[in-house]
Amino acid sequence: MYSPHNQDELITGRAFWFEVSRTFIIALAIALPLKWYVAQPYLVFGQSMDPTFEQNDYLIVNRLIYRNNNPARGDVIVFEYPNDRSQRFIKRIIGLPGESVEFNNGTPIITDKTGTRFRLNETYITHGDTTTLASIKLGADEYYVAGDNRPKSSDSRLWGTVSRNHIIGQVALQLFPFTEISYLPGDTKNFK
């Protein structure tokens, strides 16, 4: 039989708020480390990655991926802007440590560590440009990044390379808009 005075069956007001507080603290204890060390959400601001990512796309960045793996050409990454580490940028890696990168009429030309030169086949570029830039040699921990919308992108062509320790992680999920939900959005197949 139900009795409102039976403490085993009834949670009092004080006990209720204790349970709510405890649940909230446990949730924070789980969620915050996940956000800081595993996966972090970002909202796209600007047009530099259009059409791959557009204004207000909601992305999840894998913060662990580069602990055991090196960033690769074609990876879409979020990183600390080298000139103001409080700002976060999203770009695509096109040049790797030890390589040289130049632009000839908008086309990136890479010279790899063995001295082999090749043009990048950037099938994801829909807004090209005619930029021509002299070759820049990347250091042992430097990456050359560029936006997919080259005319609207502030990237390595303007402010230089990104150090490995500035890379936050790789874009792993796109969650919004709902019609664009995907795993490894912006991934390029057959990207040299």
Residue, then its C-alpha position, 0 to 999 in steps of 0.5 A: m500500500y502506498s504511503p506518502h511518508n514512506q521514504d523508500e517510495l517518495i523523493t522529498g523536495r530536497a532529495f529531488w534537487f540533490e539527485v538533479s544536481r548529482t546527475f548534472i555534475i556527473a553529466l558535466a564530468i563526462a561531457l566536458p572531458l569529451k569536448w576538450y579531449v575527444a570531440q568538439p563542436y564547431l559552427v562554420f562562419g564565412q565562405s572560405m570552404d564553400p561549397t564543401f561547408e557553408q555558413n552555419d554548418y554544424l561540425i564535430v571535430n575529432r581531437l584524437i585523430y592526430r595523436n597516433n596519425n599524421p595529418a594527410r593531404g586533403d584532410v579538412i582540419v580546424f586549427e588555431y589561426p597562427n596570428d591570433r591563437s584565440q581564433r579557429f579556422i577551418k581549411r584543407i591541408i594541401g602541403l605536408p612537412g618537408e614539401s614545397v608548395e607553389f601556385n601557378n594560375g590558381t593550381p597548387i604545384i607540390t614538390d614532395k620530399t623526393g623532389t617529385r613535382f605534381r599538380l593537385n587534382e582538386t575536384y572539390i574546387t568550384h570557385g577557382d582563382t588565378t593566383t600565382l605564388a612563388s614556391i614556399k618550403l615547409g618545415a618539419d612540422e608545418y602544413y600548408v592549408a587553403g580554403d576550398n573557395r579560394p577567392k574568399s579564403s584567408d589561408s596559407r597563401l596570405w599568412g603562411t603555414v600552420s604548425r602541427n601544434h596549432i592543429i585542433g583536429q580533423v572534421a569528423l561529422q557534419l550534423f547540420p543541415f540535416t540533409e547534409i549529415s555525413y561522416l568525414p565530410g569533405d573527404t576526397k577520394n583519389f586525392k594525391 
